């Protein structure tokens, strides 16, 4: 479980440095990028102890809900609804 957490931290750092370099400071871009990184590293963190698994699942669900919300806002903006 240690290496996936290190990978999550490293990827998050690289992504935040890259987004800072690009000048992207919109919260939807940051949350969407972190959500994709989180879900890319999540399968490698299994199996987790039961209490940690609940927290991990809740954090993943919250990030997925935020990602869906921001994606829906972007789609509605493109469709001009």
Backbone as CSV, one residue per row, in Angstrom:
resi,resn,N_x,N_y,N_z,CA_x,CA_y,CA_z,C_x,C_y,C_z
1,UNK,0.819,-1.183,0.000,0.000,0.000,0.000,0.871,1.257,0.000
2,UNK,2.112,1.117,0.325,2.988,2.283,0.440,3.324,2.884,-0.923
3,UNK,3.625,2.051,-1.916,4.031,2.546,-3.217,2.897,3.252,-3.974
4,UNK,1.661,2.757,-3.926,0.589,3.524,-4.577,0.366,4.895,-3.951
5,UNK,0.548,5.014,-2.643,0.408,6.323,-2.006,1.534,7.262,-2.435
6,UNK,2.734,6.718,-2.583,3.850,7.523,-3.075,3.585,7.946,-4.520
7,UNK,3.038,7.037,-5.325,2.699,7.373,-6.711,1.614,8.446,-6.763
8,UNK,0.616,8.343,-5.884,-0.444,9.353,-5.822,0.139,10.716,-5.464
9,UNK,1.019,10.740,-4.498,1.655,11.990,-4.091,2.528,12.556,-5.208
10,UNK,3.304,11.710,-5.850,4.183,12.173,-6.925,3.380,12.688,-8.117
11,UNK,2.364,11.954,-8.525,1.547,12.393,-9.653,0.797,13.677,-9.336
12,UNK,0.317,13.800,-8.115,-0.368,15.031,-7.717,0.582,16.219,-7.735
13,UNK,1.798,16.009,-7.273,2.787,17.082,-7.306,3.148,17.497,-8.709
14,UNK,3.353,16.518,-9.590,3.683,16.821,-10.982,2.516,17.542,-11.652
15,UNK,1.292,17.069,-11.404,0.121,17.700,-12.011,-0.077,19.120,-11.500
16,UNK,0.101,19.339,-10.207,-0.063,20.692,-9.684,1.029,21.625,-10.209
17,UNK,2.252,21.130,-10.348,3.323,21.944,-10.918,3.028,22.280,-12.380
18,UNK,2.517,21.312,-13.122,2.197,21.538,-14.531,1.037,22.516,-14.679
19,UNK,0.010,22.371,-13.838,-1.125,23.297,-13.894,-0.705,24.710,-13.490
20,UNK,0.197,24.812,-12.545,0.724,26.122,-12.169,1.510,26.725,-13.320
21,UNK,2.304,25.909,-13.990,3.071,26.367,-15.147,2.147,26.874,-16.258
22,UNK,1.035,26.162,-16.473,0.083,26.565,-17.505,-0.768,27.762,-17.097
23,UNK,-0.801,28.052,-15.811,-1.616,29.158,-15.320,-3.073,28.781,-15.123
24,UNK,-3.353,27.501,-15.057,-4.727,27.040,-14.846,-5.022,27.055,-13.348
25,UNK,-5.849,27.983,-12.930,-6.176,28.059,-11.512,-7.667,27.902,-11.257
26,UNK,-8.409,27.442,-12.248,-9.834,27.186,-12.066,-10.007,25.925,-11.225
27,UNK,-10.919,25.990,-10.284,-11.098,24.875,-9.353,-11.596,23.626,-10.072
28,UNK,-12.372,23.768,-11.135,-12.874,22.591,-11.829,-11.762,21.830,-12.533
29,UNK,-10.776,22.530,-13.048,-9.648,21.860,-13.702,-8.813,21.111,-12.673
30,UNK,-8.569,21.734,-11.542,-7.754,21.115,-10.495,-8.453,19.883,-9.922
31,UNK,-9.746,20.005,-9.610,-10.499,18.875,-9.040,-10.597,17.740,-10.056
32,UNK,-10.835,18.054,-11.305,-10.936,17.007,-12.325,-9.612,16.279,-12.512
33,UNK,-8.527,17.014,-12.523,-7.210,16.384,-12.669,-6.890,15.500,-11.476
34,UNK,-7.146,15.998,-10.265,-6.866,15.196,-9.083,-7.763,13.961,-9.025
35,UNK,-9.011,14.094,-9.467,-9.918,12.946,-9.486,-9.406,11.866,-10.420
36,UNK,-8.952,12.257,-11.593,-8.418,11.267,-12.530,-7.168,10.582,-11.984
37,UNK,-6.309,11.341,-11.325,-5.121,10.750,-10.714,-5.517,9.800,-9.587
38,UNK,-6.470,10.217,-8.767,-6.927,9.391,-7.642,-7.491,8.068,-8.141
39,UNK,-8.361,8.118,-9.160,-8.968,6.889,-9.658,-7.985,6.035,-10.454
40,UNK,-6.929,6.644,-10.986,-5.909,5.851,-11.679,-5.053,5.067,-10.694
41,UNK,-4.829,5.606,-9.499,-4.007,4.910,-8.506,-4.834,4.084,-7.524
42,UNK,-6.136,4.272,-7.487,-6.992,3.580,-6.515,-6.942,2.048,-6.618
43,UNK,-6.963,1.461,-7.810,-6.943,-0.010,-7.863,-5.689,-0.639,-7.270
44,UNK,-4.606,0.107,-7.216,-3.361,-0.434,-6.702,-3.278,-0.374,-5.181
45,UNK,-4.243,0.264,-4.541,-4.247,0.384,-3.087,-5.081,-0.700,-2.413
46,UNK,-5.475,-1.701,-3.136,-6.293,-2.765,-2.566,-5.415,-3.912,-2.123
47,UNK,-5.738,-4.687,-1.154,-6.825,-4.547,-0.195,-6.447,-3.592,0.944
48,UNK,-7.423,-2.879,1.410,-7.238,-1.955,2.526,-7.940,-2.502,3.763
49,UNK,-7.479,-2.139,4.945,-8.219,-2.514,6.149,-9.637,-1.918,6.098
50,UNK,-10.587,-2.551,6.759,-11.988,-2.170,6.641,-12.268,-0.701,6.963
51,UNK,-11.798,-0.122,8.073,-12.113,1.293,8.324,-11.499,2.232,7.278
52,UNK,-10.301,1.914,6.831,-9.643,2.742,5.823,-10.339,2.592,4.478
53,UNK,-10.858,1.401,4.209,-11.572,1.157,2.961,-12.818,2.029,2.874
54,UNK,-13.542,2.201,3.986,-14.731,3.055,3.985,-14.363,4.507,3.690
55,UNK,-13.298,4.986,4.303,-12.856,6.362,4.079,-12.386,6.531,2.632
56,UNK,-11.662,5.553,2.131,-11.169,5.595,0.755,-12.330,5.606,-0.232
57,UNK,-13.343,4.795,0.018,-14.509,4.755,-0.866,-15.301,6.065,-0.800
58,UNK,-15.441,6.628,0.402,-16.167,7.892,0.548,-15.428,9.031,-0.156
59,UNK,-14.116,9.072,-0.027,-13.336,10.100,-0.713,-13.447,9.936,-2.226
60,UNK,-13.411,8.714,-2.695,-13.557,8.461,-4.128,-14.924,8.855,-4.648
61,UNK,-15.970,8.569,-3.873,-17.324,8.950,-4.279,-17.488,10.467,-4.298
62,UNK,-16.914,11.149,-3.319,-17.004,12.609,-3.289,-16.263,13.224,-4.475
63,UNK,-15.088,12.705,-4.789,-14.346,13.211,-5.942,-15.074,12.918,-7.248
64,UNK,-15.690,11.755,-7.344,-16.443,11.410,-8.542,-17.662,12.322,-8.708
65,UNK,-18.346,12.631,-7.604,-19.492,13.539,-7.663,-19.057,14.945,-8.081
66,UNK,-17.937,15.417,-7.543,-17.432,16.739,-7.929,-17.018,16.755,-9.397
67,UNK,-16.381,15.686,-9.850,-15.981,15.585,-11.248,-17.200,15.601,-12.162
68,UNK,-18.233,14.852,-11.806,-19.457,14.816,-12.612,-20.137,16.181,-12.647
69,UNK,-20.139,16.877,-11.522,-20.742,18.206,-11.460,-20.014,19.185,-12.376
70,UNK,-18.689,19.226,-12.281,-17.924,20.150,-13.109,-17.985,19.774,-14.585
71,UNK,-18.015,18.478,-14.874,-18.145,18.048,-16.266,-19.502,18.448,-16.825
72,UNK,-20.549,18.311,-16.019,-21.883,18.715,-16.470,-21.948,20.217,-16.719
73,UNK,-21.303,21.005,-15.861,-21.273,22.455,-16.080,-20.557,22.803,-17.375
74,UNK,-19.464,22.123,-17.664,-18.733,22.382,-18.908,-19.556,21.980,-20.132
75,UNK,-20.237,20.851,-20.043,-21.072,20.390,-21.163,-22.222,21.354,-21.402
76,UNK,-22.852,21.819,-20.329,-23.940,22.777,-20.476,-23.443,24.097,-21.061
77,UNK,-22.231,24.497,-20.699,-21.666,25.727,-21.265,-21.397,25.571,-22.760
78,UNK,-20.933,24.398,-23.166,-20.671,24.162,-24.582,-21.982,24.138,-25.371
79,UNK,-23.006,23.510,-24.776,-24.305,23.426,-25.449,-25.114,24.707,-25.332
80,UNK,-24.651,25.631,-24.503,-25.312,26.922,-24.261,-26.747,26.744,-23.774
81,UNK,-26.886,25.883,-22.782,-28.202,25.647,-22.168,-28.277,26.410,-20.879
